[in-house]
Amino acid sequence: MSTPLERLLQHPSIWRAGRDVVDAQGSVCAGKAARSTLSTGFGELDARLPGGGWPFPALIESLSERSGLGEIGLLLPALRALQSATSAQPIARAIAWLNPPFIPYPPALAESGLDLQRQLVAGPLTPVQSLWAMEQAMRSGACAAVLAWADRASTQALRRLKLAASEGGCLGVLFRSSSRRVQSSPASIRLALSRCAHGLQIELLKVQRGKPATLSLADDPDARRARAAMAGFTEP
């Protein structure tokens, strides 16, 4: 006879880390416990990352001088893939936006292909509140991805976030100032973003099991939609 805890864990609304993993095409691979990768949607960037995409689950740090450089457009293909992959689960997993610098503009998110019913937005939050909420959201298993803006974070806090992403089977992205690049970080990937003549310049500062690199991505419809969304945001 199963115990009460075992019966609880079998409930369809409980998502357990390691039970499903999203592959590079955004498909859920049931029962696959090993780490996988999720295509970034950009061939040149995939070629620079081990396994051909973002590690999943993982913690990624995105550093920039200001918001609105193209950081959301860079993530949109992966967010859409995660959203599509988890829609087949008994309880669809959400995408959380914690302490964004601007309130997301719903029409722009919908045009970008994101399901508005599965977007969770919380803010304004202090750095401590943002980090706490990010850790809880990732560990809960209720979110496929968690995007959080919190400039101040200790190395210990970053370790907790990385562990929470792994335990909850989640893609966590922490947005911070480019001045934080001097701080050591346990994140699987650290990247610095800036604008260049033709689009977005990406400096891969740290790539777990890979090599640092710098590349430029020309603006595409995703990037333009994301910048339009950022321009359409309203202040919290």
Backbone as CSV, one residue per row, in Angstrom:
resi,resn,N_x,N_y,N_z,CA_x,CA_y,CA_z,C_x,C_y,C_z
1,MET,0.854,-1.194,0.000,0.000,0.000,0.000,0.889,1.243,0.000
2,SER,0.555,2.209,-0.831,1.369,3.418,-0.923,1.122,4.311,0.276
3,THR,2.126,5.118,0.605,2.015,6.048,1.724,1.264,7.295,1.275
4,PRO,0.789,8.126,2.232,0.125,9.375,1.845,1.017,10.265,0.990
5,LEU,2.332,10.303,1.292,3.238,11.130,0.499,3.329,10.617,-0.927
6,GLU,3.430,9.295,-1.099,3.514,8.712,-2.439,2.240,8.999,-3.235
7,ARG,1.088,8.925,-2.564,-0.168,9.220,-3.256,-0.236,10.686,-3.660
8,LEU,0.266,11.563,-2.788,0.283,12.983,-3.109,1.147,13.257,-4.333
9,LEU,2.322,12.618,-4.400,3.241,12.854,-5.506,2.721,12.314,-6.822
10,GLN,1.741,11.410,-6.781,1.162,10.880,-8.011,0.042,11.765,-8.555
11,HIS,-0.348,12.785,-7.789,-1.429,13.652,-8.235,-1.017,14.364,-9.518
12,PRO,-1.901,14.462,-10.531,-1.525,15.049,-11.812,-1.125,16.508,-11.752
13,SER,-1.498,17.231,-10.689,-1.124,18.642,-10.605,0.273,18.837,-10.045
14,ILE,0.923,17.755,-9.608,2.281,17.850,-9.073,3.270,17.532,-10.177
15,TRP,4.138,18.517,-10.492,5.186,18.292,-11.494,6.483,18.049,-10.760
16,ARG,7.155,16.960,-11.069,8.376,16.585,-10.348,9.590,16.779,-11.232
17,ALA,10.596,17.461,-10.686,11.811,17.726,-11.451,12.435,16.428,-11.912
18,GLY,12.928,16.438,-13.174,13.578,15.261,-13.721,12.614,14.328,-14.417
19,ARG,11.306,14.528,-14.243,10.349,13.638,-14.888,10.258,13.947,-16.380
20,ASP,10.282,15.240,-16.736,10.224,15.639,-18.132,11.367,16.599,-18.426
21,VAL,11.923,16.497,-19.609,12.966,17.402,-20.061,12.614,17.864,-21.452
22,VAL,12.876,19.134,-21.765,12.567,19.675,-23.073,13.788,19.558,-23.966
23,ASP,13.609,18.986,-25.171,14.745,18.841,-26.068,14.919,20.100,-26.901
24,ALA,15.890,20.083,-27.818,16.233,21.269,-28.588,15.107,21.722,-29.500
25,GLN,14.169,20.833,-29.808,13.032,21.207,-30.637,11.822,21.628,-29.803
26,GLY,11.983,21.654,-28.483,10.890,22.064,-27.619,9.944,20.949,-27.278
27,SER,10.330,19.690,-27.504,9.462,18.555,-27.197,9.759,18.032,-25.805
28,VAL,8.719,17.596,-25.110,8.898,17.031,-23.788,9.292,15.567,-23.917
29,CYS,10.399,15.186,-23.272,10.874,13.802,-23.294,10.564,13.183,-21.946
30,ALA,9.466,12.490,-21.828,9.033,11.927,-20.555,10.035,10.913,-20.047
31,GLY,10.306,10.973,-18.744,11.161,10.001,-18.100,12.633,10.205,-18.328
32,LYS,13.019,11.258,-19.015,14.428,11.494,-19.293,15.005,12.359,-18.194
33,ALA,15.865,11.804,-17.364,16.342,12.521,-16.186,17.560,13.370,-16.473
34,ALA,18.302,13.083,-17.539,19.535,13.806,-17.815,19.225,15.233,-18.257
35,ARG,20.203,16.103,-18.073,20.053,17.463,-18.570,19.957,17.447,-20.093
36,SER,19.265,18.431,-20.631,19.119,18.533,-22.070,19.421,19.961,-22.477
37,THR,19.158,20.263,-23.740,19.346,21.621,-24.230,18.086,22.079,-24.933
38,LEU,17.944,23.382,-25.017,16.799,24.012,-25.636,17.329,25.001,-26.661
39,SER,17.005,24.798,-27.927,17.513,25.670,-28.975,17.216,27.131,-28.666
40,THR,18.196,27.992,-28.901,17.983,29.427,-28.701,17.124,30.014,-29.812
41,GLY,17.023,29.291,-30.936,16.323,29.823,-32.097,17.233,30.590,-33.026
42,PHE,18.517,30.711,-32.659,19.497,31.415,-33.473,20.647,30.446,-33.763
43,GLY,20.790,30.051,-35.030,21.766,29.030,-35.387,23.188,29.371,-34.981
44,GLU,23.580,30.627,-35.159,24.954,31.013,-34.834,25.217,30.906,-33.335
45,LEU,24.220,31.271,-32.542,24.383,31.171,-31.094,24.356,29.715,-30.655
46,ASP,23.453,28.913,-31.212,23.411,27.483,-30.880,24.757,26.825,-31.128
47,ALA,25.428,27.244,-32.208,26.713,26.638,-32.567,27.795,26.945,-31.543
48,ARG,27.618,27.993,-30.761,28.618,28.367,-29.748,28.334,27.750,-28.390
49,LEU,27.176,27.105,-28.245,26.793,26.554,-26.944,26.870,25.034,-26.961
50,PRO,27.413,24.416,-25.920,27.486,22.950,-25.859,26.100,22.325,-25.986
51,GLY,25.975,21.332,-26.835,24.697,20.678,-27.023,23.786,21.392,-27.990
52,GLY,24.188,22.574,-28.460,23.395,23.284,-29.459,22.262,24.114,-28.916
53,GLY,22.401,24.675,-27.730,21.349,25.540,-27.202,21.530,25.850,-25.734
54,TRP,20.523,26.534,-25.174,20.540,26.836,-23.744,20.508,25.531,-22.956
55,PRO,21.295,25.411,-21.907,21.151,24.228,-21.044,19.792,24.275,-20.365
56,PHE,19.219,23.110,-20.117,17.909,23.058,-19.476,17.815,21.830,-18.596
57,PRO,17.469,21.978,-17.323,17.210,23.230,-16.601,18.513,23.955,-16.287
58,ALA,18.441,25.254,-16.029,19.670,26.016,-15.806,19.363,27.412,-15.286
59,LEU,20.400,28.047,-14.763,20.364,29.462,-14.415,21.260,30.206,-15.389
60,ILE,20.714,31.240,-16.025,21.459,32.082,-16.962,21.477,33.494,-16.404
61,GLU,22.632,34.139,-16.479,22.745,35.545,-16.091,22.916,36.393,-17.335
62,SER,22.093,37.431,-17.459,22.164,38.357,-18.579,22.546,39.730,-18.046
63,LEU,23.683,40.241,-18.498,24.212,41.508,-18.003,24.153,42.557,-19.110
64,SER,23.698,43.748,-18.763,23.651,44.835,-19.742,23.642,46.169,-19.019
65,GLU,23.948,47.225,-19.769,23.986,48.549,-19.167,22.585,49.092,-18.913
66,ARG,21.630,48.652,-19.725,20.246,49.122,-19.570,19.296,48.075,-20.132
67,SER,18.043,48.224,-19.819,17.025,47.321,-20.336,16.610,47.741,-21.741
68,GLY,16.059,46.805,-22.498,15.535,47.125,-23.815,16.527,47.006,-24.945
69,LEU,17.660,46.334,-24.711,18.667,46.179,-25.755,18.340,45.044,-26.713
70,GLY,17.442,44.161,-26.320,17.111,42.996,-27.131,17.128,41.719,-26.324
71,GLU,17.202,41.848,-24.998,17.304,40.669,-24.141,16.056,39.787,-24.195
72,ILE,14.891,40.394,-24.354,13.661,39.596,-24.420,13.547,38.903,-25.772
73,GLY,13.897,39.601,-26.845,13.881,38.987,-28.164,14.809,37.799,-28.249
74,LEU,15.923,37.854,-27.537,16.872,36.752,-27.527,16.265,35.504,-26.903
75,LEU,15.344,35.696,-25.954,14.755,34.570,-25.229,13.434,34.084,-25.810
76,LEU,12.812,34.865,-26.676,11.465,34.531,-27.149,11.353,33.140,-27.780
77,PRO,12.272,32.727,-28.664,12.125,31.376,-29.240,12.115,30.285,-28.174
78,ALA,12.980,30.414,-27.177,13.029,29.405,-26.110,11.760,29.452,-25.264
79,LEU,11.267,30.648,-24.981,10.037,30.767,-24.183,8.853,30.152,-24.918
80,ARG,8.772,30.387,-26.212,7.682,29.780,-26.982,7.788,28.259,-26.992
81,ALA,9.022,27.757,-27.137,9.215,26.305,-27.156,8.830,25.687,-25.818
82,LEU,9.224,26.316,-24.731,8.866,25.806,-23.409,7.358,25.840,-23.205
83,GLN,6.741,26.922,-23.639,5.297,27.043,-23.494,4.582,25.964,-24.287
84,SER,5.047,25.707,-25.494,4.435,24.677,-26.335,4.652,23.293,-25.745
85,ALA,5.861,23.046,-25.219,6.200,21.728,-24.688,5.378,21.389,-23.457
86,THR,5.145,22.368,-22.610,4.454,22.080,-21.360,2.945,22.119,-21.496
87,SER,2.431,22.546,-22.650,0.978,22.613,-22.822,0.337,21.228,-22.794
88,ALA,1.149,20.179,-23.058,0.611,18.814,-23.051,0.544,18.225,-21.652
89,GLN,1.117,18.908,-20.660,1.099,18.400,-19.299,-0.268,18.638,-18.663
90,PRO,-0.621,17.862,-17.637,-1.926,18.034,-16.977,-2.170,19.465,-16.506
91,ILE,-1.123,20.075,-15.974,-1.209,21.475,-15.558,-0.153,22.249,-16.339
92,ALA,-0.590,23.154,-17.232,0.351,23.923,-18.047,1.211,24.806,-17.151
93,ARG,2.491,24.825,-17.422,3.416,25.597,-16.596,3.517,27.035,-17.102
94,ALA,3.744,27.952,-16.171,3.702,29.377,-16.477,5.091,29.930,-16.764
95,ILE,5.096,31.161,-17.258,6.319,31.954,-17.393,6.164,33.129,-16.437
96,ALA,7.095,33.265,-15.505,7.004,34.314,-14.483,7.950,35.464,-14.810
97,TRP,7.454,36.664,-14.646,8.223,37.901,-14.830,8.274,38.591,-13.470
98,LEU,9.438,38.617,-12.845,9.574,39.139,-11.490,10.351,40.453,-11.482
99,ASN,9.688,41.491,-11.021,10.272,42.823,-10.916,10.797,43.351,-12.253
100,PRO,10.038,43.204,-13.349,10.509,43.746,-14.627,10.611,45.265,-14.550
101,PRO,11.545,45.862,-15.290,11.712,47.326,-15.235,10.493,48.065,-15.766
102,PHE,9.698,47.389,-16.604,8.451,47.930,-17.108,7.397,46.828,-17.043
103,ILE,6.142,47.213,-16.974,5.066,46.234,-16.956,4.874,45.688,-18.370
104,PRO,4.908,44.374,-18.563,4.752,43.810,-19.902,3.461,44.273,-20.575
105,TYR,3.569,44.570,-21.872,2.443,45.058,-22.668,1.753,43.859,-23.318
106,PRO,0.566,43.469,-22.843,-0.070,42.217,-23.283,-0.195,42.045,-24.796
107,PRO,-0.653,43.046,-25.566,-0.774,42.822,-27.016,0.555,42.445,-27.672
108,ALA,1.644,43.045,-27.210,2.946,42.734,-27.791,3.381,41.318,-27.427
109,LEU,3.088,40.877,-26.202,3.423,39.509,-25.813,2.623,38.509,-26.640
110,ALA,1.343,38.798,-26.844,0.502,37.905,-27.635,0.995,37.837,-29.077
111,GLU,1.381,38.975,-29.639,1.896,38.994,-31.009,3.199,38.211,-31.113
112,SER,3.931,38.145,-30.009,5.188,37.394,-29.991,4.966,35.893,-29.842
113,GLY,3.712,35.485,-29.662,3.406,34.064,-29.594,3.307,33.489,-28.201
114,LEU,3.261,34.336,-27.176,3.143,33.855,-25.806,1.682,33.855,-25.368
115,ASP,1.309,32.828,-24.630,-0.051,32.677,-24.120,-0.226,33.590,-22.910
116,LEU,-1.080,34.584,-23.043,-1.257,35.556,-21.964,-1.797,34.921,-20.697
117,GLN,-2.541,33.802,-20.824,-3.097,33.139,-19.657,-2.024,32.464,-18.812
118,ARG,-0.825,32.343,-19.355,0.242,31.644,-18.635,1.417,32.554,-18.314
119,GLN,1.161,33.863,-18.268,2.178,34.828,-17.871,1.875,35.333,-16.466
120,LEU,2.839,35.250,-15.587,2.690,35.749,-14.215,3.637,36.922,-14.029
121,VAL,3.132,38.051,-13.592,3.939,39.258,-13.420,3.838,39.719,-11.970
122,ALA,4.987,39.964,-11.341,5.015,40.437,-9.954,5.994,41.591,-9.836
123,GLY,5.565,42.667,-9.186,6.437,43.802,-8.969,5.614,45.018,-8.562
124,PRO,6.256,46.085,-8.110,7.709,46.170,-7.913,8.164,45.401,-6.677
125,LEU,9.392,44.881,-6.747,9.959,44.101,-5.666,11.352,44.619,-5.329
126,THR,11.746,44.470,-4.088,13.118,44.781,-3.707,14.023,43.672,-4.236
127,PRO,15.340,43.905,-4.304,16.241,42.836,-4.742,16.084,41.560,-3.915
128,VAL,15.945,41.701,-2.606,15.784,40.524,-1.740,14.488,39.797,-2.081
129,GLN,13.415,40.553,-2.255,12.136,39.934,-2.599,12.199,39.250,-3.960
130,SER,12.872,39.881,-4.923,12.976,39.302,-6.266,13.714,37.972,-6.237
131,LEU,14.831,37.926,-5.510,15.614,36.695,-5.440,14.841,35.603,-4.716
132,TRP,14.145,35.971,-3.649,13.353,34.978,-2.918,12.236,34.436,-3.805
133,ALA,11.515,35.347,-4.477,10.413,34.919,-5.334,10.922,34.062,-6.490
134,MET,12.069,34.414,-7.042,12.638,33.625,-8.145,12.971,32.211,-7.681
135,GLU,13.597,32.106,-6.522,13.951,30.789,-5.995,12.710,29.932,-5.763
136,GLN,11.683,30.530,-5.148,10.467,29.763,-4.860,9.736,29.362,-6.142
137,ALA,9.664,30.279,-7.095,8.954,29.988,-8.342,9.642,28.880,-9.131
138,MET,10.973,28.901,-9.176,11.691,27.863,-9.913,11.584,26.522,-9.220
139,ARG,11.718,26.514,-7.912,11.697,25.259,-7.170,10.307,24.627,-7.168
140,SER,9.268,25.427,-7.307,7.895,24.923,-7.194,7.531,23.940,-8.294
141,GLY,8.168,24.031,-9.458,7.786,23.204,-10.590,6.580,23.741,-11.341
142,ALA,6.028,24.878,-10.898,4.853,25.454,-11.554,5.233,26.323,-12.743
143,CYS,6.519,26.654,-12.863,6.964,27.563,-13.924,7.943,26.862,-14.866
144,ALA,7.729,27.038,-16.156,8.667,26.540,-17.150,9.874,27.459,-17.245
145,ALA,9.650,28.762,-17.035,10.730,29.748,-17.070,10.419,30.857,-16.088
146,VAL,11.470,31.393,-15.484,11.332,32.524,-14.568,12.348,33.583,-14.975
147,LEU,11.858,34.776,-15.287,12.702,35.912,-15.632,12.646,36.887,-14.466
148,ALA,13.802,37.274,-13.941,13.813,38.158,-12.775,14.869,39.240,-12.947
149,TRP,14.553,40.415,-12.441,15.467,41.551,-12.478,15.857,41.875,-11.038
150,ALA,17.119,41.645,-10.701,17.622,41.921,-9.353,19.119,42.156,-9.470
151,ASP,19.544,43.386,-9.334,20.950,43.704,-9.593,21.875,43.170,-8.511
152,ARG,21.448,43.264,-7.257,22.302,42.822,-6.159,21.993,41.376,-5.801
153,ALA,23.007,40.536,-5.888,22.839,39.122,-5.541,24.186,38.562,-5.122
154,SER,24.249,37.966,-3.946,25.492,37.372,-3.482,25.754,36.071,-4.227
155,THR,27.000,35.622,-4.157,27.341,34.352,-4.788,26.539,33.214,-4.172
156,GLN,26.321,33.285,-2.869,25.513,32.261,-2.200,24.080,32.264,-2.728
157,ALA,23.517,33.456,-2.938,22.155,33.545,-3.467,22.090,32.962,-4.876
158,LEU,23.120,33.200,-5.669,23.152,32.658,-7.026,23.241,31.138,-7.002
159,ARG,23.960,30.596,-6.054,24.038,29.129,-5.921,22.666,28.552,-5.598
160,ARG,21.935,29.239,-4.736,20.595,28.774,-4.376,19.671,28.814,-5.596
161,LEU,19.809,29.847,-6.416,18.983,29.952,-7.614,19.304,28.833,-8.595
162,LYS,20.579,28.535,-8.757,20.961,27.464,-9.683,20.405,26.126,-9.211
163,LEU,20.477,25.878,-7.918,19.941,24.637,-7.366,18.431,24.580,-7.535
164,ALA,17.746,25.718,-7.314,16.289,25.753,-7.456,15.871,25.470,-8.896
165,ALA,16.604,26.000,-9.863,16.294,25.746,-11.274,16.405,24.264,-11.582
166,SER,17.443,23.634,-11.051,17.638,22.205,-11.286,16.543,21.386,-10.617
167,GLU,16.206,21.714,-9.386,15.198,20.956,-8.644,13.812,21.101,-9.267
168,GLY,13.506,22.290,-9.793,12.182,22.527,-10.337,12.069,22.288,-11.831
169,GLY,13.192,21.922,-12.485,13.142,21.706,-13.921,12.742,22.961,-14.664
170,CYS,13.485,24.049,-14.432,13.077,25.375,-14.900,14.248,26.097,-15.568
171,LEU,13.922,26.967,-16.519,14.911,27.881,-17.082,14.812,29.191,-16.325
172,GLY,15.853,29.535,-15.584,15.870,30.788,-14.839,16.819,31.774,-15.496
173,VAL,16.347,33.001,-15.701,17.176,34.052,-16.295,17.167,35.246,-15.356
174,LEU,18.345,35.617,-14.891,18.489,36.741,-13.970,19.148,37.898,-14.712
175,PHE,18.461,39.047,-14.757,18.959,40.231,-15.448,19.634,41.154,-14.434
176,ARG,20.886,41.533,-14.738,21.650,42.369,-13.830,22.450,43.403,-14.622
177,SER,23.018,44.361,-13.907,23.833,45.401,-14.532,25.155,44.827,-15.023
178,SER,25.671,45.383,-16.116,26.952,44.933,-16.656,28.098,45.159,-15.676
179,SER,27.905,46.020,-14.678,28.946,46.245,-13.674,29.167,45.002,-12.814
180,ARG,28.235,44.041,-12.828,28.348,42.833,-12.009,29.198,41.750,-12.675
181,ARG,29.744,42.035,-13.846,30.515,41.010,-14.542,31.792,40.646,-13.799
182,VAL,32.253,41.506,-12.901,33.474,41.208,-12.145,33.207,40.206,-11.031
183,GLN,31.936,39.992,-10.690,31.583,39.048,-9.630,31.605,37.627,-10.182
184,SER,32.175,36.709,-9.416,32.129,35.310,-9.827,30.696,34.797,-9.691
185,SER,30.348,33.820,-10.509,28.969,33.346,-10.517,28.927,31.865,-10.855
186,PRO,28.043,31.109,-10.190,27.873,29.688,-10.502,26.917,29.450,-11.664
187,ALA,26.364,30.501,-12.269,25.404,30.340,-13.364,25.997,29.490,-14.476
188,SER,25.140,28.705,-15.134,25.616,27.854,-16.228,26.108,28.689,-17.401
189,ILE,25.438,29.809,-17.636,25.843,30.722,-18.712,25.750,32.146,-18.192
190,ARG,26.786,32.936,-18.482,26.752,34.369,-18.224,27.004,35.065,-19.552
191,LEU,26.143,36.005,-19.892,26.339,36.731,-21.134,26.152,38.221,-20.902
192,ALA,26.903,39.005,-21.677,26.806,40.460,-21.627,26.250,40.934,-22.961
193,LEU,25.236,41.791,-22.903,24.564,42.249,-24.112,24.814,43.732,-24.346
194,SER,24.945,44.094,-25.613,25.061,45.489,-26.013,24.556,45.616,-27.441
195,ARG,24.225,46.825,-27.850,23.767,47.054,-29.203,24.963,47.310,-30.115
196,CYS,24.893,46.790,-31.336,25.908,47.051,-32.345,25.206,47.586,-33.589
197,ALA,25.959,47.835,-34.644,25.412,48.497,-35.827,24.231,47.751,-36.429
198,HIS,24.270,46.425,-36.437,23.249,45.647,-37.127,22.296,44.898,-36.200
199,GLY,22.485,45.009,-34.912,21.599,44.277,-34.021,22.161,44.144,-32.619
200,LEU,22.197,42.916,-32.138,22.575,42.635,-30.759,23.942,41.966,-30.698
201,GLN,24.834,42.513,-29.892,26.130,41.874,-29.669,26.069,41.079,-28.376
202,ILE,26.498,39.828,-28.448,26.456,38.915,-27.307,27.873,38.496,-26.960
203,GLU,28.259,38.773,-25.744,29.550,38.316,-25.243,29.288,37.192,-24.249
204,LEU,29.683,35.993,-24.604,29.530,34.851,-23.711,30.692,34.860,-22.729
205,LEU,30.425,35.369,-21.543,31.462,35.505,-20.531,31.817,34.166,-19.907
206,LYS,30.815,33.335,-19.722,31.003,32.007,-19.124,30.029,31.042,-19.777
207,VAL,30.547,29.915,-20.212,29.726,28.858,-20.792,30.173,27.544,-20.165
208,GLN,29.341,26.987,-19.313,29.699,25.737,-18.654,29.933,24.646,-19.691
209,ARG,31.082,24.015,-19.624,31.507,22.983,-20.569,31.707,23.539,-21.975
210,GLY,31.878,24.855,-22.073,32.122,25.477,-23.369,33.168,26.571,-23.246
211,LYS,33.281,27.405,-24.282,34.289,28.448,-24.318,33.644,29.821,-24.455
212,PRO,34.258,30.844,-23.839,33.778,32.210,-24.038,33.874,32.588,-25.516
213,ALA,33.010,33.473,-25.948,32.992,33.898,-27.342,32.206,35.194,-27.453
214,THR,32.365,35.869,-28.571,31.599,37.079,-28.862,31.009,36.943,-30.256
215,LEU,29.724,37.274,-30.398,29.068,37.207,-31.695,28.005,38.279,-31.785
216,SER,27.572,38.552,-33.006,26.523,39.540,-33.245,25.373,38.873,-33.964
217,LEU,24.157,39.208,-33.562,22.957,38.689,-34.197,22.207,39.842,-34.836
218,ALA,21.922,39.709,-36.118,21.157,40.739,-36.805,19.723,40.728,-36.302
219,ASP,19.119,41.887,-36.262,17.727,41.982,-35.824,16.818,41.169,-36.748
220,ASP,15.862,40.455,-36.149,14.881,39.685,-36.900,13.498,40.081,-36.397
221,PRO,12.418,39.514,-36.950,11.080,39.900,-36.482,10.879,39.741,-34.983
222,ASP,11.468,38.666,-34.388,11.350,38.490,-32.940,11.947,39.665,-32.197
223,ALA,13.141,40.078,-32.614,13.820,41.178,-31.933,13.024,42.465,-32.071
224,ARG,12.480,42.707,-33.254,11.699,43.932,-33.464,10.417,43.911,-32.632
225,ARG,9.756,42.740,-32.579,8.544,42.653,-31.767,8.865,42.860,-30.291
226,ALA,9.991,42.290,-29.847,10.357,42.419,-28.435,10.671,43.864,-28.084
227,ARG,11.346,44.584,-28.988,11.640,45.982,-28.707,10.365,46.813,-28.736
228,ALA,9.443,46.444,-29.626,8.158,47.142,-29.646,7.411,46.890,-28.342
229,ALA,7.523,45.660,-27.842,6.876,45.339,-26.571,7.490,46.158,-25.445
230,MET,8.811,46.269,-25.470,9.475,47.060,-24.432,9.074,48.521,-24.535
231,ALA,8.971,49.022,-25.756,8.572,50.416,-25.933,7.126,50.625,-25.502
232,GLY,6.328,49.547,-25.604,4.914,49.660,-25.237,4.641,49.390,-23.782
233,PHE,5.699,49.011,-23.018,5.512,48.769,-21.599,5.164,50.094,-20.916
234,THR,4.541,49.969,-19.773,4.274,51.150,-18.963,5.003,51.016,-17.642
235,GLU,5.337,52.122,-17.031,6.074,52.087,-15.785,5.234,51.460,-14.687
236,PRO,5.873,50.637,-13.786,5.102,50.030,-12.706,4.545,51.074,-11.756
